[in-house]
């Protein structure tokens, strides 16, 4: 079996908020070792949690309070180590 290490906390420390105002949020993040799954791709749970956090930023940018009641994601392509991902919510 392949050696595998997951650092659950630091995976979320490297994203940058490029824009956050009036319901529009743009965030970039680099796929790092601690965000990889066993197969060397960005872990789906990492991506899902990141998107949930960014959804919260959208609500905050509107001056509102809110929580996620339901969410789903369709993954289109695997994120690889050192890829820079851009999440845009408008």
N, C-alpha and C positions, 0 to 999 in steps of 0.2 A: 504494500500500500504506500502511496506517495505521502511524504511528509507534508503537513499542512498546519499553518498557524494563522489564527484570526484575532486581530486586536479590535474589538468591537467599538471602542470609544474613539480612537484617533482617526478612524475612517471618515468621520464627519467634521473634522477640524480644518479641512483645506478648501472649503468652498468660498468664493468671493461673490458678494452682491454687487453686480455691475450697475443695476438700475432697480429702484423700488419707489414707485409713486403712483398714486391714483389707480390702483388695481393692475399695474403693469410691473412685472418683476422679471429681471434677467439675472441668472446666476451661472457662473462657470465653476467647474471643479475638475481637477486632474485625478484620474483613476490611479490610486496608490495600492501598494501591496496589501495593506490592511483592509481594502475593500474588495479583494478578489475572492472568488469561490474556489472550490477544489480544482476546477477545470482551467483556472487562470483568467476567467472573465470577471467583470464587475458583478458582484453578487446581486441577484434580483431584490433581495431584502434591503440591501444598501441603497439601490436605486429607488425603490418604493418609499423608503423612509425619507430619503432626500427630497423626493417629490412632495411628500406629505408636509415636510418642514417648509418647503417653498410655497405650498398652498396657504400655509399659515401666514407667511410674509405678505401674500396678496391681501388677505383679510386685514392684517395690521396696516398695510399701506392705505387702506380705505378708512382707517380709524374705527374699525369694528372689532368685536370679539367673536370668536367662533371656534368650532372643533370639527374635525372630519367625522361625518356620520357614515359615509360609505365611499369607497374608492376602488377603482380598478385600473390596471395598466396593461396595455398590449406592447410587449417588447419586440422591437423591429430588428435590432442588431446588437450583437454583444459588444460591450465596452472592454477594451484591452488595456493592459498596464500602460500608463503614461498618456493614454488618450485624454484629450481635454473635452469635456462634455459641456454643452451649453443648454440650459433649461430656460425656456422663454414662456412666460404666462402673461396673457393679455386679456 
